Amino acid sequence: MVHDKPEGLYQQFDEYGNLAVERTFSDGKVLFVKEFRTNGNLLAEGRSSRDFKHGKWIWYKEDGSVDYWKEFYEGNLIGENLEDYTWEIDQKNDMELETVAVLTTRGNKQMQEIHNNPEMLKRKNSTTSRMPVIVPREMWDAWLNPNSIADPVDQEKLIQEVCVPYPDELLESYTTYPLNKGRDLVNPHYS
């Protein structure tokens, strides 16, 4: 039987015979990629979606320790580590990782002007811009202590009330330099 779609681990070598890239396929799609230095040490690794970097990618120093990471959505850079933040992973020791999630909702008018990438808006389920959910101060206690609300209907009501676009008049936005990192992200860029 001939298989039209690649499955399993595929390796690519450079012109000198050194392992350059490993790709793990399932049902013809690249799921995971590892890139190597010419000396065989791991350079970077991460997930893939439709041949684009997708999700968290980690770059390593020559000694194998984590250098930095970047977060992608189908090839588009959406985040990266801050200079003063260290993120370590230890798969061998099954180390517990501290993680964070950002809950998003559809964007308000202000966010629609910022998140207006036409390519992103063409994608399935991306008919509008997005923004982080901002919990109003008066709802902090209920949001952070969901067990304080016994009735599941009231819990659902709280979620629906919070997961809406934040009012434009309560937000302030300004342009920053494109290459700002760390604390410099809050410095306005005045043209």
C-alpha positions in Angstrom: 0.0 0.0 0.0 1.3 3.4 -1.0 0.9 6.1 1.6 0.3 9.6 0.2 0.7 11.4 3.5 4.0 11.3 5.4 3.9 9.8 8.9 6.5 9.6 11.7 9.9 11.2 12.0 11.7 12.7 9.0 15.3 14.0 9.1 16.9 16.6 6.8 20.7 16.9 6.5 22.8 19.8 5.3 25.3 19.5 2.5 28.0 18.2 4.9 25.8 15.4 6.2 25.0 17.0 9.5 21.5 16.7 10.8 19.8 20.0 10.2 16.1 19.5 10.9 13.8 16.8 12.3 10.1 16.9 11.5 7.4 14.7 13.1 4.4 14.1 10.8 1.0 12.8 11.5 -1.6 12.4 8.7 0.7 14.4 6.4 0.9 17.4 8.6 4.1 18.6 10.4 3.4 18.6 14.1 6.8 19.2 15.8 10.1 20.5 14.4 13.6 20.5 15.8 16.4 22.5 14.2 20.0 21.7 14.9 23.4 23.5 14.7 26.1 22.1 12.5 27.7 20.5 15.5 24.6 18.5 16.2 23.4 20.6 19.2 19.7 21.5 19.4 19.2 25.1 18.2 15.4 25.4 18.4 12.2 23.4 18.7 8.5 24.0 18.5 5.2 23.1 17.0 4.0 23.6 13.5 0.7 24.2 11.8 0.4 24.0 8.0 4.2 24.5 7.7 4.2 27.6 9.8 5.7 28.0 13.3 2.8 27.7 15.7 2.7 27.9 19.4 5.8 28.3 21.6 9.2 27.9 20.0 12.3 27.6 22.2 15.8 28.6 21.1 18.8 27.1 23.0 22.3 28.3 23.8 25.3 26.2 22.7 25.4 24.6 26.2 21.8 23.4 25.8 20.2 25.8 28.3 17.2 27.9 27.2 18.2 31.2 25.4 14.8 32.6 24.6 11.3 31.7 23.3 8.8 33.1 20.9 5.1 32.5 20.5 3.6 32.1 17.0 0.2 31.8 15.5 0.5 30.2 12.1 3.8 31.9 11.4 2.9 35.3 12.9 4.9 36.3 15.9 2.5 37.1 18.8 4.8 37.1 21.8 8.3 36.6 23.2 10.0 36.3 26.5 11.2 39.5 28.3 14.9 40.1 28.8 14.6 39.9 32.6 12.3 36.8 32.6 13.8 33.3 32.7 11.7 30.4 31.4 13.1 26.9 31.9 11.8 23.6 30.8 13.0 20.2 32.1 11.2 17.4 30.3 13.6 14.8 31.6 12.8 15.5 35.2 9.1 16.0 34.5 9.3 19.4 36.1 6.1 21.2 36.8 5.9 24.4 34.8 4.2 27.6 35.9 2.0 28.8 33.0 -0.4 31.5 32.3 -3.4 31.8 30.0 -4.9 35.0 28.6 -8.7 34.9 28.2 -9.7 36.9 25.2 -13.0 38.2 23.8 -14.0 40.1 20.7 -12.3 43.5 20.4 -13.9 46.8 21.1 -13.7 49.6 18.5 -10.2 50.7 19.8 -8.8 47.2 19.5 -10.3 46.7 16.0 -8.1 49.6 14.9 -5.0 47.9 16.5 -5.7 44.3 15.6 -6.6 44.8 12.0 -4.3 42.3 10.2 -6.2 41.4 7.0 -4.6 38.0 6.9 -5.7 37.1 10.4 -9.2 38.3 9.7 -9.5 36.0 6.6 -8.9 32.9 8.7 -11.7 30.7 9.9 -13.3 31.9 13.2 -11.4 35.2 12.9 -14.1 37.5 11.7 -13.3 40.2 14.3 -10.4 41.5 16.3 -9.7 40.3 19.8 -8.7 41.8 23.2 -7.9 40.4 26.6 -10.8 40.1 29.0 -10.5 42.9 31.6 -12.3 42.1 34.8 -13.9 45.3 36.3 -12.6 46.0 39.8 -16.1 45.5 41.4 -16.1 41.9 40.1 -12.6 40.9 41.2 -13.7 39.1 44.3 -16.3 37.0 42.5 -14.0 36.3 39.6 -11.1 35.2 41.8 -13.2 33.2 44.2 -15.7 31.4 42.0 -16.7 29.0 44.8 -18.2 32.0 46.6 -21.0 31.8 44.0 -22.9 28.5 44.8 -25.4 28.6 42.0 -24.0 27.4 38.6 -26.4 29.7 36.8 -25.0 32.7 38.7 -21.4 31.5 37.9 -22.4 31.3 34.2 -23.9 34.8 34.4 -20.7 36.2 35.9 -18.7 34.7 33.0 -21.0 36.2 30.4 -20.9 39.6 32.1 -17.1 39.7 32.3 -16.3 38.2 28.9 -17.4 41.2 26.8 -15.3 43.9 25.1 -14.1 46.5 27.7 -15.6 50.0 27.1 -13.5 52.1 24.8 -13.8 55.2 27.0 -12.1 53.3 29.9 -9.0 52.4 27.8 -6.0 54.5 26.7 -3.8 53.4 23.9 -0.6 54.7 22.3 2.0 53.5 19.8 5.3 52.1 21.2 8.5 51.5 19.3 8.2 48.2 17.4 11.4 46.8 19.0 10.5 47.7 22.6 11.1 44.9 25.1 10.5 44.4 28.7 9.7 47.5 30.7 10.3 49.7 27.5 6.9 48.4 26.2 5.1 51.0 28.3 7.1 53.9 26.9 5.0 55.9 24.4 6.3 56.5 20.9 5.6 60.1 19.8 6.0 60.8 16.1 
